[in-house]
Amino acid sequence: MGGFGSIGVPGLIIILVIVLIVFGPKKLPEIGGAVGKTLSEFKKSAREAIADDEDDKKTVLKEVKKTEDA
């Protein structure tokens, strides 16, 4: 399961042509905007999840250190 990395440029061109045929040229800016917003929200959520995970690790390490020092 290679994901999007295995599609390559020819595959992306074919996908774009199919999208153009199905939705038409007038809808493409709307679709592009929606995809862009979705990706930016996903990235924002991923960053927040990673930051929360790092905070949790720091808290656990502090608690472990306190127990070791006691």
N, CA, C and O atoms as a GROMACS GRO file, in nm:
protein
  280
    1MET      N    1   0.084  -0.118   0.000
    1MET     CA    2   0.000   0.000   0.000
    1MET      C    3   0.089   0.124   0.000
    1MET      O    4   0.126   0.174   0.106
    2GLY      N    5   0.122   0.174  -0.116
    2GLY     CA    6   0.215   0.284  -0.130
    2GLY      C    7   0.155   0.420  -0.102
    2GLY      O    8   0.230   0.515  -0.078
    3GLY      N    9   0.026   0.433  -0.104
    3GLY     CA   10  -0.035   0.563  -0.080
    3GLY      C   11  -0.022   0.653  -0.202
    3GLY      O   12  -0.007   0.605  -0.314
    4PHE      N   13  -0.029   0.783  -0.180
    4PHE     CA   14  -0.026   0.879  -0.290
    4PHE      C   15   0.111   0.889  -0.355
    4PHE      O   16   0.121   0.934  -0.469
    5GLY      N   17   0.215   0.850  -0.286
    5GLY     CA   18   0.349   0.860  -0.340
    5GLY      C   19   0.370   0.772  -0.462
    5GLY      O   20   0.457   0.800  -0.544
    6SER      N   21   0.292   0.666  -0.475
    6SER     CA   22   0.310   0.574  -0.586
    6SER      C   23   0.227   0.611  -0.708
    6SER      O   24   0.239   0.544  -0.812
    7ILE      N   25   0.145   0.714  -0.701
    7ILE     CA   26   0.061   0.753  -0.814
    7ILE      C   27   0.147   0.811  -0.926
    7ILE      O   28   0.135   0.769  -1.040
    8GLY      N   29   0.231   0.905  -0.894
    8GLY     CA   30   0.318   0.967  -0.993
    8GLY      C   31   0.247   1.075  -1.072
    8GLY      O   32   0.126   1.095  -1.058
    9VAL      N   33   0.323   1.145  -1.155
    9VAL     CA   34   0.271   1.257  -1.232
    9VAL      C   35   0.166   1.213  -1.334
    9VAL      O   36   0.061   1.278  -1.344
   10PRO      N   37   0.189   1.106  -1.412
   10PRO     CA   38   0.086   1.066  -1.509
   10PRO      C   39  -0.049   1.033  -1.441
   10PRO      O   40  -0.155   1.066  -1.493
   11GLY      N   41  -0.042   0.968  -1.327
   11GLY     CA   42  -0.164   0.935  -1.254
   11GLY      C   43  -0.237   1.060  -1.207
   11GLY      O   44  -0.360   1.067  -1.214
   12LEU      N   45  -0.162   1.158  -1.159
   12LEU     CA   46  -0.223   1.284  -1.115
   12LEU      C   47  -0.289   1.357  -1.232
   12LEU      O   48  -0.397   1.415  -1.217
   13ILE      N   49  -0.224   1.355  -1.347
   13ILE     CA   50  -0.282   1.421  -1.465
   13ILE      C   51  -0.413   1.354  -1.504
   13ILE      O   52  -0.511   1.423  -1.535
   14ILE      N   53  -0.416   1.222  -1.502
   14ILE     CA   54  -0.539   1.150  -1.535
   14ILE      C   55  -0.650   1.185  -1.436
   14ILE      O   56  -0.764   1.207  -1.476
   15ILE      N   57  -0.616   1.189  -1.307
   15ILE     CA   58  -0.715   1.224  -1.205
   15ILE      C   59  -0.768   1.365  -1.228
   15ILE      O   60  -0.889   1.388  -1.218
   16LEU      N   61  -0.679   1.460  -1.257
   16LEU     CA   62  -0.723   1.598  -1.281
   16LEU      C   63  -0.813   1.608  -1.403
   16LEU      O   64  -0.910   1.684  -1.402
   17VAL      N   65  -0.782   1.533  -1.510
   17VAL     CA   66  -0.866   1.534  -1.630
   17VAL      C   67  -1.005   1.478  -1.598
   17VAL      O   68  -1.105   1.533  -1.642
   18ILE      N   69  -1.010   1.370  -1.521
   18ILE     CA   70  -1.140   1.312  -1.484
   18ILE      C   71  -1.220   1.410  -1.399
   18ILE      O   72  -1.340   1.426  -1.421
   19VAL      N   73  -1.155   1.475  -1.303
   19VAL     CA   74  -1.224   1.573  -1.220
   19VAL      C   75  -1.276   1.688  -1.305
   19VAL      O   76  -1.387   1.735  -1.285
   20LEU      N   77  -1.196   1.733  -1.400
   20LEU     CA   78  -1.237   1.841  -1.490
   20LEU      C   79  -1.359   1.800  -1.571
   20LEU      O   80  -1.452   1.879  -1.588
   21ILE      N   81  -1.360   1.678  -1.622
   21ILE     CA   82  -1.474   1.630  -1.702
   21ILE      C   83  -1.599   1.618  -1.615
   21ILE      O   84  -1.707   1.658  -1.657
   22VAL      N   85  -1.584   1.562  -1.495
   22VAL     CA   86  -1.700   1.538  -1.409
   22VAL      C   87  -1.759   1.668  -1.356
   22VAL      O   88  -1.880   1.687  -1.360
   23PHE      N   89  -1.675   1.758  -1.305
   23PHE     CA   90  -1.726   1.878  -1.238
   23PHE      C   91  -1.730   2.001  -1.327
   23PHE      O   92  -1.805   2.095  -1.299
   24GLY      N   93  -1.653   2.004  -1.432
   24GLY     CA   94  -1.649   2.120  -1.520
   24GLY      C   95  -1.552   2.226  -1.470
   24GLY      O   96  -1.517   2.227  -1.352
   25PRO      N   97  -1.510   2.314  -1.559
   25PRO     CA   98  -1.409   2.413  -1.523
   25PRO      C   99  -1.458   2.518  -1.423
   25PRO      O  100  -1.377   2.577  -1.351
   26LYS      N  101  -1.588   2.543  -1.417
   26LYS     CA  102  -1.640   2.646  -1.326
   26LYS      C  103  -1.636   2.601  -1.180
   26LYS      O  104  -1.625   2.685  -1.090
   27LYS      N  105  -1.643   2.472  -1.156
   27LYS     CA  106  -1.644   2.421  -1.019
   27LYS      C  107  -1.504   2.397  -0.964
   27LYS      O  108  -1.487   2.381  -0.843
   28LEU      N  109  -1.403   2.393  -1.051
   28LEU     CA  110  -1.268   2.360  -1.005
   28LEU      C  111  -1.214   2.454  -0.896
   28LEU      O  112  -1.156   2.406  -0.800
   29PRO      N  113  -1.232   2.588  -0.908
   29PRO     CA  114  -1.182   2.673  -0.799
   29PRO      C  115  -1.249   2.644  -0.664
   29PRO      O  116  -1.184   2.649  -0.560
   30GLU      N  117  -1.378   2.614  -0.667
   30GLU     CA  118  -1.448   2.580  -0.543
   30GLU      C  119  -1.394   2.451  -0.483
   30GLU      O  120  -1.370   2.442  -0.363
   31ILE      N  121  -1.374   2.350  -0.570
   31ILE     CA  122  -1.322   2.222  -0.523
   31ILE      C  123  -1.180   2.240  -0.468
   31ILE      O  124  -1.146   2.185  -0.364
   32GLY      N  125  -1.099   2.316  -0.541
   32GLY     CA  126  -0.962   2.341  -0.495
   32GLY      C  127  -0.958   2.411  -0.361
   32GLY      O  128  -0.877   2.378  -0.275
   33GLY      N  129  -1.046   2.510  -0.344
   33GLY     CA  130  -1.052   2.581  -0.216
   33GLY      C  131  -1.094   2.489  -0.102
   33GLY      O  132  -1.038   2.496   0.007
   34ALA      N  133  -1.191   2.403  -0.129
   34ALA     CA  134  -1.238   2.310  -0.026
   34ALA      C  135  -1.128   2.211   0.012
   34ALA      O  136  -1.109   2.181   0.130
   35VAL      N  137  -1.056   2.162  -0.089
   35VAL     CA  138  -0.947   2.068  -0.061
   35VAL      C  139  -0.837   2.138   0.019
   35VAL      O  140  -0.782   2.081   0.113
   36GLY      N  141  -0.805   2.262  -0.019
   36GLY     CA  142  -0.703   2.337   0.054
   36GLY      C  143  -0.741   2.360   0.199
   36GLY      O  144  -0.658   2.343   0.289
   37LYS      N  145  -0.866   2.399   0.222
   37LYS     CA  146  -0.912   2.420   0.360
   37LYS      C  147  -0.908   2.291   0.440
   37LYS      O  148  -0.868   2.290   0.557
   38THR      N  149  -0.948   2.182   0.377
   38THR     CA  150  -0.947   2.053   0.445
   38THR      C  151  -0.805   2.013   0.484
   38THR      O  152  -0.782   1.967   0.596
   39LEU      N  153  -0.712   2.029   0.391
   39LEU     CA  154  -0.572   1.994   0.421
   39LEU      C  155  -0.514   2.081   0.531
   39LEU      O  156  -0.442   2.032   0.617
   40SER      N  157  -0.545   2.211   0.528
   40SER     CA  158  -0.490   2.299   0.632
   40SER      C  159  -0.549   2.265   0.768
   40SER      O  160  -0.478   2.270   0.869
   41GLU      N  161  -0.677   2.230   0.774
   41GLU     CA  162  -0.738   2.190   0.901
   41GLU      C  163  -0.676   2.060   0.951
   41GLU      O  164  -0.652   2.043   1.071
   42PHE      N  165  -0.651   1.967   0.859
   42PHE     CA  166  -0.589   1.841   0.897
   42PHE      C  167  -0.450   1.864   0.954
   42PHE      O  168  -0.414   1.806   1.057
   43LYS      N  169  -0.371   1.948   0.888
   43LYS     CA  170  -0.236   1.978   0.936
   43LYS      C  171  -0.241   2.044   1.074
   43LYS      O  172  -0.162   2.011   1.163
   44LYS      N  173  -0.335   2.136   1.091
   44LYS     CA  174  -0.349   2.205   1.220
   44LYS      C  175  -0.383   2.104   1.330
   44LYS      O  176  -0.326   2.108   1.439
   45SER      N  177  -0.477   2.014   1.301
   45SER     CA  178  -0.515   1.913   1.400
   45SER      C  179  -0.399   1.820   1.431
   45SER      O  180  -0.378   1.782   1.546
   46ALA      N  181  -0.324   1.782   1.328
   46ALA     CA  182  -0.210   1.693   1.350
   46ALA      C  183  -0.105   1.761   1.437
   46ALA      O  184  -0.050   1.700   1.528
   47ARG      N  185  -0.077   1.890   1.410
   47ARG     CA  186   0.020   1.963   1.492
   47ARG      C  187  -0.026   1.970   1.637
   47ARG      O  188   0.054   1.951   1.729
   48GLU      N  189  -0.155   1.997   1.658
   48GLU     CA  190  -0.208   2.006   1.794
   48GLU      C  191  -0.198   1.871   1.865
   48GLU      O  192  -0.165   1.866   1.983
   49ALA      N  193  -0.228   1.764   1.794
   49ALA     CA  194  -0.219   1.631   1.854
   49ALA      C  195  -0.076   1.598   1.893
   49ALA      O  196  -0.052   1.541   1.999
   50ILE      N  197   0.019   1.633   1.807
   50ILE     CA  198   0.160   1.607   1.837
   50ILE      C  199   0.204   1.690   1.958
   50ILE      O  200   0.275   1.640   2.045
   51ALA      N  201   0.161   1.816   1.963
   51ALA     CA  202   0.197   1.902   2.076
   51ALA      C  203   0.138   1.848   2.205
   51ALA      O  204   0.204   1.848   2.309
   52ASP      N  205   0.012   1.803   2.201
   52ASP     CA  206  -0.051   1.746   2.320
   52ASP      C  207   0.024   1.622   2.366
   52ASP      O  208   0.042   1.601   2.485
   53ASP      N  209   0.066   1.539   2.270
   53ASP     CA  210   0.140   1.417   2.303
   53ASP      C  211   0.272   1.452   2.369
   53ASP      O  212   0.312   1.387   2.466
   54GLU      N  213   0.341   1.554   2.317
   54GLU     CA  214   0.468   1.596   2.377
   54GLU      C  215   0.446   1.648   2.519
   54GLU      O  216   0.526   1.618   2.608
   55ASP      N  217   0.339   1.724   2.541
   55ASP     CA  218   0.309   1.774   2.674
   55ASP      C  219   0.282   1.658   2.771
   55ASP      O  220   0.328   1.661   2.885
   56ASP      N  221   0.209   1.557   2.725
   56ASP     CA  222   0.181   1.440   2.808
   56ASP      C  223   0.310   1.367   2.845
   56ASP      O  224   0.327   1.323   2.959
   57LYS      N  225   0.402   1.354   2.748
   57LYS     CA  226   0.529   1.287   2.776
   57LYS      C  227   0.609   1.363   2.881
   57LYS      O  228   0.666   1.303   2.971
   58LYS      N  229   0.612   1.496   2.869
   58LYS     CA  230   0.686   1.577   2.965
   58LYS      C  231   0.628   1.562   3.105
   58LYS      O  232   0.702   1.552   3.203
   59THR      N  233   0.495   1.560   3.115
   59THR     CA  234   0.429   1.545   3.244
   59THR      C  235   0.463   1.410   3.306
   59THR      O  236   0.494   1.402   3.425
   60VAL      N  237   0.458   1.305   3.227
   60VAL     CA  238   0.489   1.171   3.278
   60VAL      C  239   0.635   1.164   3.321
   60VAL      O  240   0.666   1.107   3.426
   61LEU      N  241   0.726   1.222   3.243
   61LEU     CA  242   0.867   1.220   3.281
   61LEU      C  243   0.891   1.296   3.412
   61LEU      O  244   0.972   1.252   3.494
   62LYS      N  245   0.822   1.407   3.432
   62LYS     CA  246   0.835   1.481   3.558
   62LYS      C  247   0.787   1.396   3.675
   62LYS      O  248   0.850   1.394   3.781
   63GLU      N  249   0.675   1.326   3.657
   63GLU     CA  250   0.621   1.242   3.765
   63GLU      C  251   0.717   1.126   3.796
   63GLU      O  252   0.737   1.091   3.913
   64VAL      N  253   0.775   1.068   3.691
   64VAL     CA  254   0.869   0.959   3.712
   64VAL      C  255   0.991   1.009   3.787
   64VAL      O  256   1.040   0.942   3.878
   65LYS      N  257   1.041   1.125   3.749
   65LYS     CA  258   1.158   1.181   3.816
   65LYS      C  259   1.128   1.210   3.964
   65LYS      O  260   1.212   1.185   4.051
   66LYS      N  261   1.008   1.262   3.992
   66LYS     CA  262   0.970   1.289   4.131
   66LYS      C  263   0.969   1.159   4.212
   66LYS      O  264   1.014   1.157   4.326
   67THR      N  265   0.918   1.051   4.152
   67THR     CA  266   0.911   0.923   4.223
   67THR      C  267   1.050   0.866   4.247
   67THR      O  268   1.077   0.806   4.351
   68GLU      N  269   1.140   0.886   4.148
   68GLU     CA  270   1.276   0.836   4.163
   68GLU      C  271   1.352   0.914   4.271
   68GLU      O  272   1.432   0.857   4.345
   69ASP      N  273   1.326   1.044   4.280
   69ASP     CA  274   1.395   1.129   4.377
   69ASP      C  275   1.346   1.102   4.519
   69ASP      O  276   1.418   1.124   4.616
   70ALA      N  277   1.222   1.053   4.532
   70ALA     CA  278   1.164   1.033   4.666
   70ALA      C  279   1.217   0.911   4.734
   70ALA      O  280   1.177   0.881   4.847
   0.00000   0.00000   0.00000
